[in-house]
């Protein structure tokens, strides 16, 4: 692709062009913006290069030679990259008169490339730093044969249809507004009722599991974040402090210090442990504008956060409980396929190797007792403790990081968290951080795409719509609607003077699970006919019969 671009647009300068899990991209510096039709020209030239079947020739040269070579070529981005390489020798590749800096390895000849497609153009700051120049990033993908490529392109079309930003507009779920600020979400009534349903379920299940529900402030004194280590380790993701009465305050990036403060508000005995706190706590983190993405990457979001304070002899049981809870919650929302990673001690860590080993063994044992397959992420733990990460698979088999279980040796030490042991002495509890859904915003975005906006009945913002065939059916429709609403079924009534076909189409586009059609027969028989979202007709039912069916399905979270 880079070869084709240089042939067609000699003034373009090449930056970085790596492979990715989905294909590849190249960042290009060119004053004129690339247009969609330019991708067609580049693809055509790429096919010509492939047809020539030129060999890829590797050359190892000194870094000094490489700098001089790319200076002559006018490739200043390559020169900058070279100056950061520590090795005395670097590799370049030549193919059909084109030269590029690359580690390799490569296939033998360009003719080996069989099926490829350029996909899109996006902006990207050089080195990901918004203070640098904005480059143009061209994305593409490649496969061994056309059938695999076509299958992937069909997959991308399905991804586009399910894009939560597109469905968010169409289903009136949420929006963002530049006047309010980037990365800040406005929940519309339809999205808000789904959020309430999720939150109600979350709180009720936590109360059943012996968690105490908390609410904490959105800001705190900056000194709190110095004690927690966030100022030292996390400052690039925090907003600038604000002066209040001569004291620096900070928007909270995490909920942990608040939960610790509540734990420390009274004396704790070994008999009190474990203490389990849970909060749907809204936090604020500075994300660069280039990485913001709908609900999936935002600046203000609500974590389904929880912290467990326990004795060391309770770690294994508590992690087992958290793991069971996590699997239950994910399954309730339709996710029963996931990859699990156990992340172990990194090079820089707090705590003793012995405590790390005990905590890691507890995480491992919990996974094995639950019969969950997992992979080891060697050295991937946080500096304060090992962790389990769960990446759920959606209906398109895409992975999403949501759930995490982390053991923390750091915060109990930094905040001097203790409990009185059976020996009458002060001891340090173990702290377990735990999120099941991660952020509500991100989890909602995943749910939208997982279900393509057709939410299961218990989550649907409107669960049932009553539609009249003619104006004379309005009174009975109102009677039916009131009865359903009184049974806590989210119901709307459409008595508009429109044809029934139009009403059905409009409700189907909005993905409402059930439609009650009211006509002359229904009025005379005092019955209802029901149409499911997929077009299947069921019934007739009495209102009481159908209410029981719906209530049972909602109660079973179908």
N, C-alpha and C positions, 0 to 999 in steps of 0.2 A: 504494500500500500504506500509506504514512504517513497519507494522508487517511482511509482506512478504519479504521486503528488509532485515530486521534484521534476519529472518530465513535463507535466502539464502546467505547473506553476513554479517556475524556477526561482522566483523571489521568495517562496515560502522557506521558513527555517524550521528545522526539526528539533523537537525537545525530547520528550520521553515517550517510548512506545512499548509498554509491557503486555504480556498475556494476562488474562483474567480467568476466573472460573467460567465465565460465559463466552469468552472469545478474546478480544484484544482491543486496544485503542492506541492512537498516537496523538500527542499534543503538538499542534502546529501554530507557528507565529506567522500570520499573514494579515496585512492591513485590510484587504477586502474580505468580507465574510463569505464563507462557503455557503452555497445554496444547495437545496436538494438535488437539483439537476447536475451539480458538480459531482455528487456521489456517483451518478450514472456514468459520467465521463471517467472518473477514477476507476470504477469497476471495469469498464471497457478496457482501459489501459492495463489494468492488472491482468486481465485475461490474455492480453497480447504478451505480457511478460512471462506468464505461465507457459504459454504456447512455445516460447523460445527455448524453454527447458535449460536455462543457463545454470551452471554449477554455483553453489555457495562456497566461496573460498575463504578460509580463515587465515589470518595473518597475525602473528604475535609481534608487536613492535614496542619500542620504549615509549613511556608516557610522554617524554619530550617530543619524540617524532609525531605522536598522535596529536598533541597540542598544535604543533606547527601545521600538520595536515588539515585539521579542522578549522584553523584560523584562515588558511588559504581558501578553504571552501566557504568561508563566511558563516559557519555553523557555530555561533557564539554560545548557544546552549550546551552543545557538546563539549566545548572548551571549559565551561563552568563545571560540568560534571567531571571532566577529567582532572581538574585541579583539586577535587575533593577525594579522588581515588588515592589510596596510600601505596598501592603496588607500583613498582618501577616499570613493570611490563603490563600492557593491556592488549586486548584482542579486538581486531576489526574484521568485518566480513565484506567481501566484494561479490557482486552478482550482476552480470550483464552491464558492467560499467558503472554501477551504483555502489557507493561505499558507505557503511554505517558503523558506528561504535556499538559493539554488542559482546556480551559474555558467551553467547551461544549455549549449547550446540544448536545446529540447524539441520534440516533435511539436506540430502545431497544436492538436489536440483530443484529449480522452481516448478518443473513439470509435475512434481509429486503433489502439489497443491491441487485438490480436486473440486471442492465445493465451498464457496464462500459468499458472503453477503455483507455489504456496508449498511449499517442500521440507522445511525443517527449522528447528529452534530450537537455538541453542547459546549458551553464555556467552562474553562478551568484555569484558575490562577496558577502561574508557574510555581512549582514546589508546594502547591496547596496554600500559599500565603496570599491573602487578599491585598497585601501591600505591593505585591509583584504584578507584572503585566498579565492581563487576561488573554489566554490563548484559546484556540479552537480545538476541541477534542473530537476526533472522528472515531466512532465505535464500529466494530465489525465482528463477525464470527466466522468460523470455518469448521468443516466436517470432512470426514473421509469420503462421503458419497452424498448425492443429491437427496436421496430419500431421508437421510438423517438431518440434512439441512432443512428440508421442507417441514419435517416434523417439528424442528426447533422453531421455525418461523410461524407455524401454526400455534405453537405454545406461546410465542410472544404476542400473537393476536388475542389469545385468550387472556393473557396478562393485561393487555390494554383494556379489554372489556371489563375486567375486574378491578381496574385501578381505583383505589379507594377515593382518590381526589375527584375522579369523574363521577363515581356513584354517590359520593358525598353531596355533589351538586344536584344530581338527578333526583335523589331521594330526600333532599333537603335535610341532611344530617348535621352538617357543620360547615363552617367557612373560616377564612382568614381575611384580614383587612389591613392593608398597608397603613391606614390612618391609625390603627391600634398598634401595629408592630409586627415584624416578621417572626414567625415561629410561635405565635400566640393564637390559641384556638378558640373560636366562638362555637359553642354547642347550641344548635337549633333545637326546637321542641322535639322533633323526631329522634335526633341523636341523644338529647338529654334524657328522654324516657328510657332509652336503652341503657344509658349510663346509670340511671337510678336503679334499674332492674339488676344490673351487674353489681352495683354497690350494695343493694339490699341483700342479695345472695351472699356476697363476700362477708358482710358484717354478721349476718345470721350464722353462717358456717363457722366463723371465727369465735363467736360466743359459744357455740356448741363445743368447740375444741379447747375451751378454757383459756382463750385470749381475752385480755382487757383492752377495750377500744379507747384510743387516745385522740386528742386534737391538740395540735401545737401551733405556735405562731409562724408567720411567714418570714420574719426577720429575727436576728439576734445580734448581740454585740460581736464585733469582729474578734475580740479576744477568745470567744468560744471556739471559733474556727481555727485560731492559732493553737489552742489546746488540742483540738481534735486532729491537727496535722493537715487540714485541708488547705490552709494558706501556704504551707510548705510544699505539699504534693499535688495540689489541685487548683492552684490559683488561676491558671489559664482558662479554666472553665467557670470561674466565678465572676460576678459583676463587681464593678467598682464600689467600694464602701460609700455609705451616705452618712453625713454628719447630722446627728440628732442630739441637741443640747451639749454640743462639744464632745460627744462620744461617737466613735465610728461603729456603724451597724452594717450588717451584710444580709442580702437576700439569701435564704437558706438553699444550699445545693444538695443537702442531705437532711434526713430526719433523725439520725442516730444520736447526736448530742442532746436533743430534747428528751428522748426516751431515757437516756442515761440520767438526766437531771430529775426526771420523775422517779426513777428507781432510787436515786440518792436522797429523795425528799424525806425518807424515813429510815430507821434502822432495819436491817434485814438479817434474818436468821437462816441457818441451813434448812430449817423446817419450811421456810417460805418459798424455797426454790423447787422447781423452776418458776420464774416470773415471766409471763408471756405478754408482750405489748404489741398491739397492731394499730396501724393508722393508715388511712387513705390521705397521705400528706402531699400537698402540692409543693414542688421544689422548682428552682430556677437555675438553669445552667447556660452559660454562654456557648452557643454553637455558632461556628462561622456560617455566614450567609450561604456559602457555596454548598454546604452539606444539609441544609434544611430541606425536608421532604415531606410535605403534607402532615399527616399525623405521626409518621414514622420517625421523624427527627425534628424535635421542637425545642423551644427555649423555656417554656413553662409547662410542666406536666405533673400528674398526680401518680405517685408511686403507691402500689399496694404493699406497704412496708411493714415489717414486723421484726422484733428483736426478742430473743429468748435469753434470759440470764439463768445460768444453771451451774451446778457443781460439776467438777471434772468427771465424777462417776456417773453423771446423768447424760453426758454428751451423746453416747450411742443411742439411747432411747429417744432423746429429743430429736436427733437427726432422723431417726426412723419415723417418728411421728410427722415431722415436716415433710419428709419424702412421700409418705402415704397421702398427706393432705394435698401436696402438689399434684400428684397423679390424679387424685379425685377431682380437683378443680379443673385441670386441663381436660379431662375426659368429659366433664359436664358441658364444656364449651365446644366439644366435638374434636378434640385433639388427643388421639391415642397412639400417635406415631411420632417418635422423637429420637434424637441422638443425645447421649449423655456423656459429659466429660468430667473427669476428676482431675482438678488442677493442683499440682504439688508445689513444694517450697521453691521460691525463686532464689536467685543469688543474694539479693538484699532482702532481709526479713527481720521482723521483731519477734521476740520470744525465744525460747530455747529449742534446739533441734529435737529434744525429747518430747516437748509439748506439741511440736509440729507433727511428730511421728504418731503420737497418740490421737491427735485430731484427724489426721489423714486416715489412720486405720479405722476410726469411728465412721468416717464418711464412706470408706470402702466397704466396711462390714454392712452398713445400712443398705447400700446398693445391692450387695450380694444376697442379703436376707430377703430383700424385696424381689429378687430374681431379675434385676434390671441389668442389661448389658451396658457396658461403658468403655470409654477409651481414656487412657491416661494422657493428660496434657502436662508433660514434664516441665516443671519450672513455671507453670502458668498461673500459680496462685497469686493472690494479692500480697503485698508486703506484710499485711497483718494476719494472714492465715490462709489455709487451704480452702477450696470451694468445690461445689458441684454446680455445673452449668447444664441446663436442659434446653436444647434447641428443638422446638416443635416443628413438625412437617405439616404444611397446609394441604388443601385438596389438589394443588398443583405440584405437590412434593417439594415445595421450596422450604428451606430452613429459616427459622426465626428464633433469635435468642430472646427468651422471656424469663424463665424461672432460674433463680440462683439461690444457693444455700452456702453461706460463708461463715467460717469460724474466725473469730476475732480475738487475738491476744493483745492488740495494740490499745484500743480505746479503754478497756478496763484499767490498764496501766496508766494511761495518760490522764484519765479522770479520777484515778484513785477509787475505783469501784470495789466495794468489799461486801462481805457478809460475815456474820458471827458463826463460827463453826461449832460442832459438838464439843470441841476441846476448849471453848470459851475464847479462842483467838480469832483475829481477823484473817480472812482468806479472800483470795481474788476469784470472782466467778468467771466462767467462760461466757462469752457473748456470741450468739449466733444471729447473723443478719440473714434475712430471708424475704424474697419477693416471689410471688407465684405467677402473677401476670406481667410483672415489670412495671411499665407505665400504662395507665388506663388509656391514654391517647394512642399509644403505639399498639396496644392489644386490640383496641377498637378498630384501628386501621387494618390489622391482620384479620380480624373477624369479618370485616366488610369484604375483603378479597377472598377469604376462605369460602364464604357463603355466596359470593357474587351479589351481595346485597339482599339475597332472599333468606333473611334470618329465620331460624327456627321459631315456632309459634311463641315460646315463652319470652323471647327477646324482641320479637317484631314490635315496632312502635305502634302500628295499628294492627290488631290481631284479627279483626273482622269488620267488614263493611256491609251495611244493609242497603240494597239498591232497589228502587221502585221501578216497575215497568211503565206505570202511568200515574198521573197526578192523584187519581182516586185511591191509590194504594198508600198514600202518605201517612194517614192516621195509624194504620196497622204497623207500618214501618217504624213510626215513632214509638209505638207501644213495645215492639220487639226490641228496638234499640235501647230503650230505658231498662228493660228487664236484663239485657246482657250487661249493660254498664253497671247496674246494681249488683251484678255478680262479679264485679271487678275484672271484666273482660274489656280490653281496650277496643272500643267500638266507635265507628263513625256512621252517620246516616246520610245517604245521598238521595234526596228527593228532587234534585234538579230536573228541569224540564228538558232532558236530553234523552236520546234513544238508548235503550238498555245495552245495545252492543257497544256504544261509545263508553258508557259507564263501566262496563266490564273490562274493556281494553285499558281504560285509564287506571282502574284499580289493579289490573294485572301488571302494568308497567311499574306501578308503585310497589309491586311484590307483596301485596297483602295476602296472608295465608288463606283466609276463608271469605267468601262472598255469599251473603244471604239474598236470594232473589225473591222479591215480593210481587206477585201478580194476582189475578182474579181468583185462581184456584187456591192459592195460599190464604187469601183473605177469607174465602168461604169455608175452607176446611180448618181454619185456625192452625195451620201448619206452616213449616218453612222448608224451602228447597235450598240446598247448599252446594256451592261450586268451589272446589279446591283450587289452589294457586296453579296447579298443573293442568287445569281444565276439566278434571274429573267431577261429575255431578254425583252427589250423595243425598240421601234422604228419601222421602220426606221425614221430618222430625217435628215433634212438639218443641216449643221453646225450652221447656224443662229438660227434655231428653238431650238436646244439643248442648245446652249449658253444661250438663254433667260431663258430656264427652270432652268439651273444650277445657273445662276446669281440671279434669283428670290429666289431660295432655300437658297443660301448663304446670300442674303440680309435679309431673314426672319430668319436667324440663325438656319436652320434645320440641 
